[in-house]
Amino acid sequence: MNLALLSIGVLGFGLYKLMRETDASIRQDERDALEVLYRDRPTPSDVTPFVPRPAKPTLDALYRKYGERHGIDWRLLKAIAIQESSENVSAIGGMGEVGLMQVLCIPDASGYCTAKFNVQDWGPPKAVELEDADYNLHIATQILRWNLDYAGGDMREALAIYNGGLENPQYGYAAQVLGRYAGLGGSQAIV
């Protein structure tokens, strides 16, 4: 029995030694391959340093940005986005509305919206541009600002126009948005 253990021990040591030698040769092969791989690699002075892109702003940050820019409570913008698209930036409506704020856009042959508005400093938007949440909110906030100015600051009237236009204001829609707005802590004071 002692002889059996001794032979297993010798055999085990031999396997261990063989494994270490094989492992060492594999490691050397790996080192050689890495040396070839990195031999022609540029030095750190040749490489442009990695600069991470800034994080994409959250929807709430966008609501705040455009609300502040146009004098509209950001919570009202959020309430409209919830009502219009459930804050889905890729939403497409049944009548050609696009994106987060469901801006109505019926594209012409060149892809520009044939809407009745030209947004200040931007001209008519393209449908594909309205799929970007930042751009969509920018356009929608300018439209809402125009509606608020037209309605003398009356939020209910401005929201009804936002949804149905001047010819067919939708007061039921306005009531729904104002309910969501109140739920977000907004005030229905004249803007």
C-alpha positions as CSV (number, residue, x, y, z in Angstrom):
1,M,0.0,0.0,0.0
2,N,2.9,2.4,0.8
3,L,4.4,1.5,-2.6
4,A,1.1,2.4,-4.3
5,L,1.0,5.8,-2.6
6,L,4.6,6.4,-3.5
7,S,4.0,5.6,-7.2
8,I,0.9,7.8,-7.2
9,G,3.0,10.6,-5.6
10,V,5.8,10.2,-8.2
11,L,3.3,10.1,-11.0
12,G,1.4,13.1,-9.6
13,F,4.7,15.0,-9.3
14,G,5.6,14.2,-12.8
15,L,2.2,15.4,-14.1
16,Y,2.5,18.5,-12.0
17,K,6.0,19.2,-13.5
18,L,4.7,18.6,-17.0
19,M,1.7,20.9,-16.5
20,R,4.0,23.7,-15.2
21,E,6.4,23.3,-18.1
22,T,3.4,23.3,-20.6
23,D,1.9,26.3,-18.8
24,A,5.2,28.2,-18.9
25,S,5.6,27.6,-22.6
26,I,2.0,28.7,-23.3
27,R,2.6,31.8,-21.3
28,Q,5.8,32.5,-23.3
29,D,3.8,32.0,-26.5
30,E,1.2,34.4,-25.3
31,R,4.0,37.0,-24.4
32,D,5.5,36.6,-27.9
33,A,2.1,37.1,-29.5
34,L,1.4,40.2,-27.5
35,E,4.8,41.6,-28.3
36,V,4.1,41.2,-32.0
37,L,0.7,42.7,-31.6
38,Y,1.9,45.8,-29.7
39,R,5.2,46.3,-31.5
40,D,3.8,48.8,-34.1
41,R,1.3,50.4,-31.7
42,P,1.6,54.2,-31.4
43,T,3.2,55.6,-28.4
44,P,1.1,57.6,-25.9
45,S,2.3,60.9,-27.4
46,D,0.9,59.8,-30.8
47,V,-2.6,59.0,-29.4
48,T,-5.4,61.5,-29.1
49,P,-6.6,61.2,-25.5
50,F,-10.1,59.8,-25.0
51,V,-12.6,62.5,-24.2
52,P,-16.0,61.1,-23.2
53,R,-19.1,62.7,-24.8
54,P,-21.3,64.5,-22.3
55,A,-24.2,62.5,-21.1
56,K,-27.5,62.9,-23.0
57,P,-29.7,65.2,-21.0
58,T,-32.7,63.6,-19.2
59,L,-36.2,64.6,-20.3
60,D,-36.7,66.5,-17.1
61,A,-33.5,68.5,-17.8
62,L,-34.8,69.3,-21.3
63,Y,-38.2,70.4,-19.9
64,R,-36.4,72.7,-17.5
65,K,-34.0,74.0,-20.2
66,Y,-36.8,75.0,-22.6
67,G,-39.2,76.0,-19.9
68,E,-36.7,78.5,-18.6
69,R,-35.8,79.7,-22.1
70,H,-39.4,80.4,-23.0
71,G,-40.9,81.4,-19.6
72,I,-43.0,78.3,-19.2
73,D,-43.1,76.1,-16.1
74,W,-41.2,72.9,-16.9
75,R,-44.0,70.8,-15.3
76,L,-46.5,72.1,-17.9
77,L,-44.1,70.8,-20.6
78,K,-43.8,67.5,-18.8
79,A,-47.6,67.3,-18.4
80,I,-48.1,67.8,-22.2
81,A,-45.4,65.2,-23.0
82,I,-47.2,62.7,-20.7
83,Q,-50.5,63.4,-22.3
84,E,-49.3,63.5,-25.9
85,S,-46.9,60.5,-26.0
86,S,-46.5,59.1,-22.4
87,E,-43.0,60.6,-22.7
88,N,-42.2,58.3,-25.7
89,V,-39.6,60.2,-27.8
90,S,-40.3,57.9,-30.8
91,A,-44.1,58.2,-30.8
92,I,-45.9,58.7,-34.1
93,G,-49.5,59.9,-34.1
94,G,-52.3,58.9,-36.4
95,M,-52.4,62.3,-38.1
96,G,-48.7,62.9,-38.7
97,E,-47.8,64.0,-35.1
98,V,-44.2,63.2,-34.3
99,G,-42.1,62.6,-31.1
100,L,-42.3,63.5,-27.5
101,M,-44.6,66.5,-27.8
102,Q,-46.4,65.1,-30.9
103,V,-45.7,68.1,-33.1
104,L,-47.9,67.9,-36.2
105,C,-45.8,67.4,-39.3
106,I,-47.0,66.4,-42.7
107,P,-43.7,66.2,-44.7
108,D,-43.5,67.5,-48.2
109,A,-41.3,65.9,-50.9
110,S,-38.1,67.3,-49.5
111,G,-39.0,66.1,-45.9
112,Y,-39.9,69.5,-44.5
113,C,-43.0,69.9,-42.5
114,T,-45.8,71.7,-44.3
115,A,-47.0,73.1,-41.0
116,K,-48.4,76.6,-40.8
117,F,-45.5,77.8,-38.7
118,N,-41.9,78.8,-39.1
119,V,-40.1,78.4,-35.8
120,Q,-38.0,81.4,-34.8
121,D,-34.5,81.1,-36.3
122,W,-35.0,77.6,-37.4
123,G,-37.4,77.7,-40.3
124,P,-39.7,74.7,-40.9
125,P,-38.6,71.5,-39.2
126,K,-38.0,68.2,-41.0
127,A,-40.0,65.3,-39.8
128,V,-36.8,63.3,-39.1
129,E,-35.5,66.1,-36.9
130,L,-38.7,66.0,-34.8
131,E,-37.8,62.5,-33.7
132,D,-35.0,64.0,-31.6
133,A,-36.4,64.7,-28.1
134,D,-34.3,67.9,-27.7
135,Y,-35.3,69.4,-31.0
136,N,-39.0,68.2,-30.7
137,L,-39.2,69.9,-27.3
138,H,-37.6,73.1,-28.6
139,I,-40.1,73.3,-31.4
140,A,-43.1,72.4,-29.3
141,T,-42.2,74.9,-26.6
142,Q,-42.0,77.7,-29.1
143,I,-45.4,76.8,-30.4
144,L,-46.8,76.7,-26.9
145,R,-45.2,80.1,-26.1
146,W,-46.9,81.5,-29.3
147,N,-50.2,80.0,-28.1
148,L,-49.8,81.5,-24.6
149,D,-49.1,84.9,-26.0
150,Y,-52.0,84.6,-28.4
151,A,-54.3,83.6,-25.6
152,G,-53.2,86.4,-23.3
153,G,-51.5,83.9,-21.0
154,D,-54.6,81.8,-20.5
155,M,-53.2,78.2,-20.1
156,R,-56.5,76.5,-20.8
157,E,-57.0,78.4,-24.0
158,A,-53.3,77.9,-25.1
159,L,-53.5,74.2,-24.5
160,A,-56.8,73.8,-26.3
161,I,-55.1,75.6,-29.3
162,Y,-52.0,73.4,-29.0
163,N,-54.1,70.3,-29.5
164,G,-56.8,71.4,-31.9
165,G,-55.5,74.6,-33.6
166,L,-57.1,78.0,-33.7
167,E,-60.1,76.7,-35.7
168,N,-60.9,73.8,-33.4
169,P,-59.6,74.3,-29.8
170,Q,-59.9,71.1,-27.7
171,Y,-60.9,72.1,-24.2
172,G,-61.2,68.5,-23.0
173,Y,-57.6,68.0,-23.9
174,A,-56.7,71.2,-22.0
175,A,-58.5,69.9,-18.9
176,Q,-56.6,66.6,-19.0
177,V,-53.2,68.3,-19.3
178,L,-54.0,70.8,-16.6
179,G,-55.0,67.9,-14.3
180,R,-51.6,66.2,-15.0
181,Y,-49.9,69.6,-14.4
182,A,-51.6,70.0,-11.1
183,G,-50.5,66.4,-10.2
184,L,-47.0,67.4,-10.9
185,G,-47.3,70.4,-8.5
186,G,-47.9,73.1,-11.1
187,S,-50.0,76.2,-10.6
188,Q,-52.7,77.2,-13.1
189,A,-52.0,80.8,-12.8
190,I,-51.9,82.8,-16.0
191,V,-48.5,82.5,-17.6
